[in-house]
Amino acid sequence: MSSPIDDLLHHCRSLGLTADVGTMFRSPALRCEGKVFAFVGHNDTLIVKLPHDRIAELDADGLGHQVTMGERTMREWAEVPAGPAPELWNDLTVEAYRFVSSLVS
């Protein structure tokens, strides 16, 4: 049985994206040119790096929210729970890849 991160990696690669696997907070993570753009948190939520405005949209739609670590809110990291629409994780992972790719290019 594959893990959620393996499934997301397969989805990215099926679209021709050059993602690879690394770690973030001791969890498997997806990377673009060495920069993490997505990982599955310890509470089985998807954590993705997205523009702040996109995270605000997810929050307004009730699909996700900004990540808070301790007392610090991470401006460009969103947490998205597993839900009835698993394709949302695929779509957001691709968005995160493209966002991070634009930052490192």
Biopython code that builds the backbone (N, CA, C, O; Angstrom):
import numpy as np
from Bio.PDB.StructureBuilder import StructureBuilder

atoms = [
    (1, "MET", "N", (0.849, -1.177, 0.000)),
    (1, "MET", "CA", (0.000, 0.000, 0.000)),
    (1, "MET", "C", (0.898, 1.245, 0.000)),
    (1, "MET", "O", (1.864, 1.316, 0.759)),
    (2, "SER", "N", (0.582, 2.201, -0.834)),
    (2, "SER", "CA", (1.410, 3.407, -0.920)),
    (2, "SER", "C", (0.966, 4.446, 0.109)),
    (2, "SER", "O", (-0.169, 4.431, 0.586)),
    (3, "SER", "N", (1.875, 5.330, 0.429)),
    (3, "SER", "CA", (1.578, 6.400, 1.384)),
    (3, "SER", "C", (0.985, 7.593, 0.637)),
    (3, "SER", "O", (1.116, 7.681, -0.584)),
    (4, "PRO", "N", (0.334, 8.512, 1.356)),
    (4, "PRO", "CA", (-0.191, 9.709, 0.694)),
    (4, "PRO", "C", (0.894, 10.494, -0.043)),
    (4, "PRO", "O", (0.644, 11.017, -1.129)),
    (5, "ILE", "N", (2.085, 10.582, 0.528)),
    (5, "ILE", "CA", (3.149, 11.355, -0.124)),
    (5, "ILE", "C", (3.599, 10.656, -1.408)),
    (5, "ILE", "O", (3.934, 11.322, -2.387)),
    (6, "ASP", "N", (3.608, 9.314, -1.411)),
    (6, "ASP", "CA", (3.937, 8.576, -2.636)),
    (6, "ASP", "C", (2.893, 8.832, -3.720)),
    (6, "ASP", "O", (3.230, 9.005, -4.891)),
    (7, "ASP", "N", (1.628, 8.854, -3.319)),
    (7, "ASP", "CA", (0.554, 9.128, -4.277)),
    (7, "ASP", "C", (0.680, 10.535, -4.859)),
    (7, "ASP", "O", (0.493, 10.735, -6.059)),
    (8, "LEU", "N", (0.997, 11.503, -4.006)),
    (8, "LEU", "CA", (1.162, 12.883, -4.482)),
    (8, "LEU", "C", (2.375, 13.002, -5.403)),
    (8, "LEU", "O", (2.329, 13.707, -6.411)),
    (9, "LEU", "N", (3.458, 12.311, -5.051)),
    (9, "LEU", "CA", (4.647, 12.315, -5.906)),
    (9, "LEU", "C", (4.319, 11.717, -7.274)),
    (9, "LEU", "O", (4.704, 12.268, -8.305)),
    (10, "HIS", "N", (3.618, 10.604, -7.278)),
    (10, "HIS", "CA", (3.230, 9.965, -8.537)),
    (10, "HIS", "C", (2.373, 10.921, -9.374)),
    (10, "HIS", "O", (2.561, 11.025, -10.586)),
    (11, "HIS", "N", (1.442, 11.611, -8.734)),
    (11, "HIS", "CA", (0.593, 12.567, -9.455)),
    (11, "HIS", "C", (1.444, 13.670, -10.081)),
    (11, "HIS", "O", (1.267, 14.001, -11.253)),
    (12, "CYS", "N", (2.355, 14.231, -9.313)),
    (12, "CYS", "CA", (3.229, 15.292, -9.843)),
    (12, "CYS", "C", (4.037, 14.791, -11.032)),
    (12, "CYS", "O", (4.118, 15.453, -12.066)),
    (13, "ARG", "N", (4.625, 13.632, -10.874)),
    (13, "ARG", "CA", (5.461, 13.090, -11.955)),
    (13, "ARG", "C", (4.634, 12.742, -13.190)),
    (13, "ARG", "O", (5.129, 12.835, -14.313)),
    (14, "SER", "N", (3.374, 12.339, -12.989)),
    (14, "SER", "CA", (2.520, 12.019, -14.139)),
    (14, "SER", "C", (2.230, 13.262, -14.972)),
    (14, "SER", "O", (1.862, 13.154, -16.142)),
    (15, "LEU", "N", (2.394, 14.436, -14.377)),
    (15, "LEU", "CA", (2.201, 15.704, -15.081)),
    (15, "LEU", "C", (3.512, 16.270, -15.609)),
    (15, "LEU", "O", (3.545, 17.370, -16.161)),
    (16, "GLY", "N", (4.592, 15.514, -15.437)),
    (16, "GLY", "CA", (5.893, 15.956, -15.931)),
    (16, "GLY", "C", (6.638, 16.881, -14.987)),
    (16, "GLY", "O", (7.629, 17.495, -15.381)),
    (17, "LEU", "N", (6.178, 16.992, -13.748)),
    (17, "LEU", "CA", (6.853, 17.844, -12.765)),
    (17, "LEU", "C", (8.020, 17.070, -12.162)),
    (17, "LEU", "O", (7.905, 15.871, -11.909)),
    (18, "THR", "N", (9.128, 17.739, -11.936)),
    (18, "THR", "CA", (10.345, 17.065, -11.466)),
    (18, "THR", "C", (10.481, 17.119, -9.947)),
    (18, "THR", "O", (11.494, 17.579, -9.420)),
    (19, "ALA", "N", (9.468, 16.653, -9.262)),
    (19, "ALA", "CA", (9.489, 16.612, -7.803)),
    (19, "ALA", "C", (10.305, 15.420, -7.331)),
    (19, "ALA", "O", (10.416, 14.408, -8.022)),
    (20, "ASP", "N", (10.878, 15.561, -6.130)),
    (20, "ASP", "CA", (11.535, 14.433, -5.489)),
    (20, "ASP", "C", (11.156, 14.442, -4.015)),
    (20, "ASP", "O", (10.439, 15.331, -3.556)),
    (21, "VAL", "N", (11.642, 13.445, -3.274)),
    (21, "VAL", "CA", (11.264, 13.288, -1.869)),
    (21, "VAL", "C", (12.427, 13.653, -0.965)),
    (21, "VAL", "O", (13.566, 13.252, -1.200)),
    (22, "GLY", "N", (12.125, 14.416, 0.066)),
    (22, "GLY", "CA", (13.069, 14.762, 1.119)),
    (22, "GLY", "C", (12.339, 14.631, 2.443)),
    (22, "GLY", "O", (11.420, 13.821, 2.565)),
    (23, "THR", "N", (12.733, 15.416, 3.436)),
    (23, "THR", "CA", (12.034, 15.396, 4.720)),
    (23, "THR", "C", (11.767, 16.815, 5.208)),
    (23, "THR", "O", (12.485, 17.758, 4.877)),
    (24, "MET", "N", (10.719, 16.930, 5.999)),
    (24, "MET", "CA", (10.370, 18.187, 6.663)),
    (24, "MET", "C", (9.806, 17.799, 8.016)),
    (24, "MET", "O", (8.803, 17.090, 8.091)),
    (25, "PHE", "N", (10.434, 18.254, 9.077)),
    (25, "PHE", "CA", (10.011, 17.911, 10.437)),
    (25, "PHE", "C", (9.889, 16.396, 10.609)),
    (25, "PHE", "O", (8.919, 15.902, 11.185)),
    (26, "ARG", "N", (10.867, 15.682, 10.114)),
    (26, "ARG", "CA", (10.954, 14.219, 10.199)),
    (26, "ARG", "C", (9.831, 13.488, 9.465)),
    (26, "ARG", "O", (9.587, 12.308, 9.717)),
    (27, "SER", "N", (9.155, 14.179, 8.566)),
    (27, "SER", "CA", (8.122, 13.561, 7.732)),
    (27, "SER", "C", (8.582, 13.588, 6.280)),
    (27, "SER", "O", (9.297, 14.506, 5.879)),
    (28, "PRO", "N", (8.184, 12.595, 5.484)),
    (28, "PRO", "CA", (8.501, 12.655, 4.059)),
    (28, "PRO", "C", (7.874, 13.908, 3.448)),
    (28, "PRO", "O", (6.751, 14.281, 3.785)),
    (29, "ALA", "N", (8.605, 14.540, 2.557)),
    (29, "ALA", "CA", (8.139, 15.785, 1.948)),
    (29, "ALA", "C", (8.479, 15.798, 0.469)),
    (29, "ALA", "O", (9.427, 15.143, 0.034)),
    (30, "LEU", "N", (7.702, 16.545, -0.300)),
    (30, "LEU", "CA", (7.983, 16.722, -1.718)),
    (30, "LEU", "C", (8.792, 17.990, -1.906)),
    (30, "LEU", "O", (8.538, 19.010, -1.265)),
    (31, "ARG", "N", (9.784, 17.909, -2.808)),
    (31, "ARG", "CA", (10.670, 19.044, -3.052)),
    (31, "ARG", "C", (10.707, 19.390, -4.536)),
    (31, "ARG", "O", (10.503, 18.547, -5.410)),
    (32, "CYS", "N", (10.975, 20.660, -4.777)),
    (32, "CYS", "CA", (11.209, 21.197, -6.112)),
    (32, "CYS", "C", (12.547, 21.907, -6.051)),
    (32, "CYS", "O", (12.693, 22.904, -5.345)),
    (33, "GLU", "N", (13.525, 21.399, -6.787)),
    (33, "GLU", "CA", (14.870, 21.973, -6.777)),
    (33, "GLU", "C", (15.413, 22.139, -5.350)),
    (33, "GLU", "O", (16.034, 23.149, -5.020)),
    (34, "GLY", "N", (15.163, 21.126, -4.519)),
    (34, "GLY", "CA", (15.669, 21.113, -3.156)),
    (34, "GLY", "C", (14.828, 21.856, -2.138)),
    (34, "GLY", "O", (15.140, 21.823, -0.948)),
    (35, "LYS", "N", (13.769, 22.525, -2.573)),
    (35, "LYS", "CA", (12.905, 23.301, -1.674)),
    (35, "LYS", "C", (11.604, 22.541, -1.430)),
    (35, "LYS", "O", (10.939, 22.128, -2.380)),
    (36, "VAL", "N", (11.243, 22.358, -0.178)),
    (36, "VAL", "CA", (10.016, 21.642, 0.175)),
    (36, "VAL", "C", (8.804, 22.474, -0.235)),
    (36, "VAL", "O", (8.748, 23.682, -0.005)),
    (37, "PHE", "N", (7.835, 21.792, -0.851)),
    (37, "PHE", "CA", (6.595, 22.471, -1.210)),
    (37, "PHE", "C", (5.357, 21.771, -0.662)),
    (37, "PHE", "O", (4.274, 22.356, -0.665)),
    (38, "ALA", "N", (5.492, 20.530, -0.189)),
    (38, "ALA", "CA", (4.339, 19.819, 0.372)),
    (38, "ALA", "C", (4.804, 18.670, 1.254)),
    (38, "ALA", "O", (5.816, 18.026, 0.979)),
    (39, "PHE", "N", (4.048, 18.427, 2.315)),
    (39, "PHE", "CA", (4.280, 17.245, 3.145)),
    (39, "PHE", "C", (3.004, 16.930, 3.900)),
    (39, "PHE", "O", (2.116, 17.773, 4.023)),
    (40, "VAL", "N", (2.920, 15.715, 4.401)),
    (40, "VAL", "CA", (1.772, 15.301, 5.195)),
    (40, "VAL", "C", (2.167, 15.438, 6.653)),
    (40, "VAL", "O", (3.146, 14.844, 7.103)),
    (41, "GLY", "N", (1.387, 16.234, 7.391)),
    (41, "GLY", "CA", (1.680, 16.485, 8.795)),
    (41, "GLY", "C", (1.381, 15.277, 9.670)),
    (41, "GLY", "O", (0.777, 14.300, 9.226)),
    (42, "HIS", "N", (1.814, 15.364, 10.910)),
    (42, "HIS", "CA", (1.631, 14.258, 11.848)),
    (42, "HIS", "C", (0.161, 13.958, 12.123)),
    (42, "HIS", "O", (-0.176, 12.853, 12.548)),
    (43, "ASN", "N", (-0.711, 14.924, 11.885)),
    (43, "ASN", "CA", (-2.141, 14.704, 12.099)),
    (43, "ASN", "C", (-2.855, 14.369, 10.786)),
    (43, "ASN", "O", (-4.060, 14.580, 10.654)),
    (44, "ASP", "N", (-2.095, 13.846, 9.817)),
    (44, "ASP", "CA", (-2.625, 13.407, 8.521)),
    (44, "ASP", "C", (-3.330, 14.512, 7.743)),
    (44, "ASP", "O", (-4.367, 14.286, 7.120)),
    (45, "THR", "N", (-2.754, 15.705, 7.788)),
    (45, "THR", "CA", (-3.227, 16.808, 6.964)),
    (45, "THR", "C", (-2.148, 17.134, 5.944)),
    (45, "THR", "O", (-0.965, 16.888, 6.178)),
    (46, "LEU", "N", (-2.559, 17.682, 4.825)),
    (46, "LEU", "CA", (-1.606, 18.113, 3.813)),
    (46, "LEU", "C", (-1.135, 19.518, 4.162)),
    (46, "LEU", "O", (-1.949, 20.404, 4.420)),
    (47, "ILE", "N", (0.169, 19.720, 4.169)),
    (47, "ILE", "CA", (0.761, 21.035, 4.399)),
    (47, "ILE", "C", (1.421, 21.442, 3.082)),
    (47, "ILE", "O", (2.292, 20.735, 2.575)),
    (48, "VAL", "N", (1.004, 22.587, 2.531)),
    (48, "VAL", "CA", (1.527, 23.040, 1.239)),
    (48, "VAL", "C", (1.960, 24.495, 1.314)),
    (48, "VAL", "O", (1.386, 25.291, 2.057)),
    (49, "LYS", "N", (2.979, 24.831, 0.534)),
    (49, "LYS", "CA", (3.465, 26.211, 0.439)),
    (49, "LYS", "C", (2.744, 26.885, -0.727)),
    (49, "LYS", "O", (2.870, 26.464, -1.878)),
    (50, "LEU", "N", (1.987, 27.933, -0.413)),
    (50, "LEU", "CA", (1.185, 28.655, -1.399)),
    (50, "LEU", "C", (1.261, 30.151, -1.126)),
    (50, "LEU", "O", (1.636, 30.564, -0.029)),
    (51, "PRO", "N", (0.908, 30.965, -2.119)),
    (51, "PRO", "CA", (0.858, 32.408, -1.865)),
    (51, "PRO", "C", (-0.169, 32.725, -0.776)),
    (51, "PRO", "O", (-1.187, 32.046, -0.646)),
    (52, "HIS", "N", (0.114, 33.754, -0.013)),
    (52, "HIS", "CA", (-0.761, 34.146, 1.091)),
    (52, "HIS", "C", (-2.206, 34.352, 0.626)),
    (52, "HIS", "O", (-3.138, 33.929, 1.309)),
    (53, "ASP", "N", (-2.399, 34.995, -0.525)),
    (53, "ASP", "CA", (-3.754, 35.247, -1.030)),
    (53, "ASP", "C", (-4.501, 33.946, -1.306)),
    (53, "ASP", "O", (-5.705, 33.859, -1.064)),
    (54, "ARG", "N", (-3.805, 32.950, -1.804)),
    (54, "ARG", "CA", (-4.438, 31.657, -2.077)),
    (54, "ARG", "C", (-4.837, 30.975, -0.779)),
    (54, "ARG", "O", (-5.883, 30.330, -0.714)),
    (55, "ILE", "N", (-4.020, 31.109, 0.245)),
    (55, "ILE", "CA", (-4.354, 30.527, 1.547)),
    (55, "ILE", "C", (-5.599, 31.204, 2.110)),
    (55, "ILE", "O", (-6.450, 30.542, 2.704)),
    (56, "ALA", "N", (-5.711, 32.516, 1.928)),
    (56, "ALA", "CA", (-6.905, 33.240, 2.374)),
    (56, "ALA", "C", (-8.150, 32.713, 1.660)),
    (56, "ALA", "O", (-9.211, 32.602, 2.275)),
    (57, "GLU", "N", (-8.034, 32.388, 0.372)),
    (57, "GLU", "CA", (-9.162, 31.811, -0.373)),
    (57, "GLU", "C", (-9.558, 30.456, 0.210)),
    (57, "GLU", "O", (-10.741, 30.180, 0.409)),
    (58, "LEU", "N", (-8.568, 29.621, 0.479)),
    (58, "LEU", "CA", (-8.856, 28.306, 1.059)),
    (58, "LEU", "C", (-9.557, 28.452, 2.401)),
    (58, "LEU", "O", (-10.496, 27.716, 2.705)),
    (59, "ASP", "N", (-9.095, 29.404, 3.200)),
    (59, "ASP", "CA", (-9.699, 29.653, 4.505)),
    (59, "ASP", "C", (-11.138, 30.128, 4.346)),
    (59, "ASP", "O", (-12.033, 29.638, 5.035)),
    (60, "ALA", "N", (-11.366, 31.075, 3.442)),
    (60, "ALA", "CA", (-12.716, 31.609, 3.214)),
    (60, "ALA", "C", (-13.671, 30.516, 2.729)),
    (60, "ALA", "O", (-14.860, 30.538, 3.049)),
    (61, "ASP", "N", (-13.148, 29.565, 1.957)),
    (61, "ASP", "CA", (-13.967, 28.465, 1.440)),
    (61, "ASP", "C", (-14.098, 27.306, 2.428)),
    (61, "ASP", "O", (-14.796, 26.330, 2.151)),
    (62, "GLY", "N", (-13.429, 27.412, 3.577)),
    (62, "GLY", "CA", (-13.492, 26.357, 4.584)),
    (62, "GLY", "C", (-12.716, 25.102, 4.211)),
    (62, "GLY", "O", (-12.989, 24.021, 4.731)),
    (63, "LEU", "N", (-11.746, 25.247, 3.308)),
    (63, "LEU", "CA", (-10.983, 24.088, 2.844)),
    (63, "LEU", "C", (-9.629, 23.934, 3.525)),
    (63, "LEU", "O", (-9.044, 22.851, 3.493)),
    (64, "GLY", "N", (-9.130, 24.987, 4.132)),
    (64, "GLY", "CA", (-7.822, 24.947, 4.772)),
    (64, "GLY", "C", (-7.569, 26.229, 5.530)),
    (64, "GLY", "O", (-8.406, 27.132, 5.547)),
    (65, "HIS", "N", (-6.409, 26.304, 6.159)),
    (65, "HIS", "CA", (-6.054, 27.498, 6.925)),
    (65, "HIS", "C", (-4.531, 27.613, 7.022)),
    (65, "HIS", "O", (-3.799, 26.670, 6.722)),
    (66, "GLN", "N", (-4.079, 28.787, 7.446)),
    (66, "GLN", "CA", (-2.641, 28.997, 7.637)),
    (66, "GLN", "C", (-2.125, 28.087, 8.736)),
    (66, "GLN", "O", (-2.828, 27.797, 9.704)),
    (67, "VAL", "N", (-0.904, 27.647, 8.574)),
    (67, "VAL", "CA", (-0.257, 26.795, 9.568)),
    (67, "VAL", "C", (0.272, 27.671, 10.695)),
    (67, "VAL", "O", (0.877, 28.715, 10.452)),
    (68, "THR", "N", (0.039, 27.238, 11.921)),
    (68, "THR", "CA", (0.611, 27.886, 13.094)),
    (68, "THR", "C", (1.491, 26.865, 13.797)),
    (68, "THR", "O", (1.050, 25.759, 14.109)),
    (69, "MET", "N", (2.733, 27.245, 14.043)),
    (69, "MET", "CA", (3.674, 26.388, 14.763)),
    (69, "MET", "C", (4.030, 27.099, 16.051)),
    (69, "MET", "O", (4.701, 28.132, 16.048)),
    (70, "GLY", "N", (3.574, 26.533, 17.140)),
    (70, "GLY", "CA", (3.746, 27.224, 18.413)),
    (70, "GLY", "C", (2.900, 28.484, 18.381)),
    (70, "GLY", "O", (1.681, 28.418, 18.222)),
    (71, "GLU", "N", (3.540, 29.621, 18.532)),
    (71, "GLU", "CA", (2.830, 30.897, 18.476)),
    (71, "GLU", "C", (3.063, 31.619, 17.155)),
    (71, "GLU", "O", (2.595, 32.743, 16.971)),
    (72, "ARG", "N", (3.774, 30.988, 16.242)),
    (72, "ARG", "CA", (4.136, 31.634, 14.982)),
    (72, "ARG", "C", (3.245, 31.152, 13.835)),
    (72, "ARG", "O", (3.153, 29.954, 13.569)),
    (73, "THR", "N", (2.596, 32.096, 13.168)),
    (73, "THR", "CA", (1.796, 31.772, 11.991)),
    (73, "THR", "C", (2.703, 31.825, 10.771)),
    (73, "THR", "O", (3.397, 32.815, 10.538)),
    (74, "MET", "N", (2.687, 30.760, 10.009)),
    (74, "MET", "CA", (3.526, 30.644, 8.822)),
    (74, "MET", "C", (2.771, 31.248, 7.635)),
    (74, "MET", "O", (1.780, 30.680, 7.175)),
    (75, "ARG", "N", (3.229, 32.376, 7.150)),
    (75, "ARG", "CA", (2.518, 33.165, 6.148)),
    (75, "ARG", "C", (2.198, 32.404, 4.862)),
    (75, "ARG", "O", (1.113, 32.580, 4.308)),
    (76, "GLU", "N", (3.091, 31.583, 4.383)),
    (76, "GLU", "CA", (2.892, 30.923, 3.093)),
    (76, "GLU", "C", (2.723, 29.410, 3.202)),
    (76, "GLU", "O", (3.015, 28.684, 2.252)),
    (77, "TRP", "N", (2.260, 28.938, 4.336)),
    (77, "TRP", "CA", (2.017, 27.510, 4.500)),
    (77, "TRP", "C", (0.566, 27.290, 4.899)),
    (77, "TRP", "O", (0.069, 27.907, 5.841)),
    (78, "ALA", "N", (-0.112, 26.398, 4.166)),
    (78, "ALA", "CA", (-1.516, 26.075, 4.442)),
    (78, "ALA", "C", (-1.634, 24.628, 4.895)),
    (78, "ALA", "O", (-0.883, 23.755, 4.461)),
    (79, "GLU", "N", (-2.589, 24.402, 5.770)),
    (79, "GLU", "CA", (-2.901, 23.055, 6.236)),
    (79, "GLU", "C", (-4.286, 22.698, 5.710)),
    (79, "GLU", "O", (-5.249, 23.439, 5.906)),
    (80, "VAL", "N", (-4.371, 21.552, 5.041)),
    (80, "VAL", "CA", (-5.618, 21.123, 4.407)),
    (80, "VAL", "C", (-5.943, 19.713, 4.891)),
    (80, "VAL", "O", (-5.187, 18.778, 4.626)),
    (81, "PRO", "N", (-7.067, 19.553, 5.600)),
    (81, "PRO", "CA", (-7.410, 18.220, 6.080)),
    (81, "PRO", "C", (-7.816, 17.298, 4.932)),
    (81, "PRO", "O", (-8.214, 17.752, 3.859)),
    (82, "ALA", "N", (-7.706, 15.997, 5.184)),
    (82, "ALA", "CA", (-8.236, 15.026, 4.223)),
    (82, "ALA", "C", (-9.749, 15.205, 4.219)),
    (82, "ALA", "O", (-10.347, 15.490, 5.256)),
    (83, "GLY", "N", (-10.344, 15.044, 3.091)),
    (83, "GLY", "CA", (-11.782, 15.270, 3.023)),
    (83, "GLY", "C", (-12.439, 14.438, 1.949)),
    (83, "GLY", "O", (-11.851, 13.500, 1.413)),
    (84, "PRO", "N", (-13.665, 14.799, 1.648)),
    (84, "PRO", "CA", (-14.432, 14.024, 0.682)),
    (84, "PRO", "C", (-13.946, 14.187, -0.761)),
    (84, "PRO", "O", (-14.367, 13.435, -1.641)),
    (85, "ALA", "N", (-13.067, 15.161, -1.014)),
    (85, "ALA", "CA", (-12.568, 15.402, -2.371)),
    (85, "ALA", "C", (-11.053, 15.194, -2.410)),
    (85, "ALA", "O", (-10.300, 16.164, -2.329)),
    (86, "PRO", "N", (-10.595, 13.939, -2.533)),
    (86, "PRO", "CA", (-9.150, 13.683, -2.510)),
    (86, "PRO", "C", (-8.394, 14.377, -3.637)),
    (86, "PRO", "O", (-7.194, 14.618, -3.509)),
    (87, "GLU", "N", (-9.066, 14.703, -4.736)),
    (87, "GLU", "CA", (-8.387, 15.399, -5.828)),
    (87, "GLU", "C", (-7.931, 16.793, -5.404)),
    (87, "GLU", "O", (-7.043, 17.367, -6.035)),
    (88, "LEU", "N", (-8.523, 17.346, -4.347)),
    (88, "LEU", "CA", (-8.089, 18.654, -3.845)),
    (88, "LEU", "C", (-6.621, 18.596, -3.430)),
    (88, "LEU", "O", (-5.864, 19.523, -3.719)),
    (89, "TRP", "N", (-6.207, 17.520, -2.756)),
    (89, "TRP", "CA", (-4.798, 17.387, -2.364)),
    (89, "TRP", "C", (-3.907, 17.375, -3.599)),
    (89, "TRP", "O", (-2.857, 18.018, -3.612)),
    (90, "ASN", "N", (-4.316, 16.649, -4.634)),
    (90, "ASN", "CA", (-3.527, 16.620, -5.877)),
    (90, "ASN", "C", (-3.411, 18.017, -6.473)),
    (90, "ASN", "O", (-2.319, 18.460, -6.829)),
    (91, "ASP", "N", (-4.542, 18.705, -6.580)),
    (91, "ASP", "CA", (-4.550, 20.041, -7.183)),
    (91, "ASP", "C", (-3.683, 21.018, -6.394)),
    (91, "ASP", "O", (-2.913, 21.781, -6.979)),
    (92, "LEU", "N", (-3.805, 20.996, -5.074)),
    (92, "LEU", "CA", (-3.033, 21.926, -4.245)),
    (92, "LEU", "C", (-1.544, 21.592, -4.269)),
    (92, "LEU", "O", (-0.702, 22.488, -4.199)),
    (93, "THR", "N", (-1.225, 20.324, -4.368)),
    (93, "THR", "CA", (0.180, 19.933, -4.454)),
    (93, "THR", "C", (0.804, 20.469, -5.738)),
    (93, "THR", "O", (1.938, 20.947, -5.725)),
    (94, "VAL", "N", (0.077, 20.393, -6.833)),
    (94, "VAL", "CA", (0.573, 20.940, -8.102)),
    (94, "VAL", "C", (0.695, 22.461, -8.005)),
    (94, "VAL", "O", (1.680, 23.033, -8.472)),
    (95, "GLU", "N", (-0.295, 23.117, -7.405)),
    (95, "GLU", "CA", (-0.205, 24.575, -7.201)),
    (95, "GLU", "C", (1.037, 24.931, -6.393)),
    (95, "GLU", "O", (1.759, 25.872, -6.722)),
    (96, "ALA", "N", (1.276, 24.161, -5.327)),
    (96, "ALA", "CA", (2.432, 24.427, -4.467)),
    (96, "ALA", "C", (3.734, 24.222, -5.237)),
    (96, "ALA", "O", (4.665, 25.016, -5.100)),
    (97, "TYR", "N", (3.807, 23.170, -6.039)),
    (97, "TYR", "CA", (5.000, 22.930, -6.856)),
    (97, "TYR", "C", (5.259, 24.137, -7.754)),
    (97, "TYR", "O", (6.377, 24.648, -7.818)),
    (98, "ARG", "N", (4.229, 24.580, -8.435)),
    (98, "ARG", "CA", (4.390, 25.702, -9.376)),
    (98, "ARG", "C", (4.770, 26.988, -8.648)),
    (98, "ARG", "O", (5.565, 27.778, -9.159)),
    (99, "PHE", "N", (4.211, 27.202, -7.462)),
    (99, "PHE", "CA", (4.554, 28.387, -6.674)),
    (99, "PHE", "C", (6.025, 28.350, -6.270)),
    (99, "PHE", "O", (6.751, 29.322, -6.479)),
    (100, "VAL", "N", (6.462, 27.249, -5.701)),
    (100, "VAL", "CA", (7.856, 27.140, -5.256)),
    (100, "VAL", "C", (8.799, 27.185, -6.453)),
    (100, "VAL", "O", (9.871, 27.787, -6.379)),
    (101, "SER", "N", (8.411, 26.560, -7.539)),
    (101, "SER", "CA", (9.229, 26.603, -8.755)),
    (101, "SER", "C", (9.438, 28.042, -9.218)),
    (101, "SER", "O", (10.524, 28.395, -9.678)),
    (102, "SER", "N", (8.414, 28.865, -9.099)),
    (102, "SER", "CA", (8.540, 30.273, -9.510)),
    (102, "SER", "C", (9.473, 31.051, -8.585)),
    (102, "SER", "O", (10.059, 32.053, -8.996)),
    (103, "LEU", "N", (9.613, 30.600, -7.352)),
    (103, "LEU", "CA", (10.479, 31.282, -6.384)),
    (103, "LEU", "C", (11.947, 30.929, -6.579)),
    (103, "LEU", "O", (12.826, 31.745, -6.303)),
    (104, "VAL", "N", (12.215, 29.713, -7.054)),
    (104, "VAL", "CA", (13.602, 29.267, -7.181)),
    (104, "VAL", "C", (14.157, 29.447, -8.588)),
    (104, "VAL", "O", (15.351, 29.247, -8.813)),
    (105, "SER", "N", (13.320, 29.815, -9.517)),
    (105, "SER", "CA", (13.773, 29.998, -10.913)),
    (105, "SER", "C", (14.500, 31.302, -11.098)),
    (105, "SER", "O", (14.945, 31.609, -12.204)),
]
sb = StructureBuilder()
sb.init_structure("model")
sb.init_model(0)
sb.init_chain("A")
sb.init_seg("    ")
for serial, (resi, resn, name, xyz) in enumerate(atoms, 1):
    if name == "N":
        sb.init_residue(resn, " ", resi, " ")
    sb.init_atom(name, np.array(xyz, "f"), 0.0, 1.0, " ", f" {name:<3s}", serial, name[0])
structure = sb.get_structure()
